Amino acid sequence: MINPPSTQPDSPERKVELDQTVDYAVQILVEEAHLVGWTRVEFLTAILDAANARLSAIEEERELEEGGN
């Protein structure tokens, strides 16, 4: 389970808290995937690909929103 942030968006500790949260979540996913047969490298590569695709989609949405105004 991912807990909500305990700091405000402008807090310097927020990035550290988020990094720790994401690291733990990824660690759990990688270990579970490895136990069922995926290699850690291929699973982490797939996570990178999925994250990049999601970032691209967000950027495209932002561009469409800005173009529509």
Secondary structure, DSSP 8 states (H G I E B T S, - for coil): -----SS-TT-THHHHHHHHHHHHHHHHHHHHHHHTT--HHHHHHHHHHHHHHHHHHHHHHHHHHHHT-
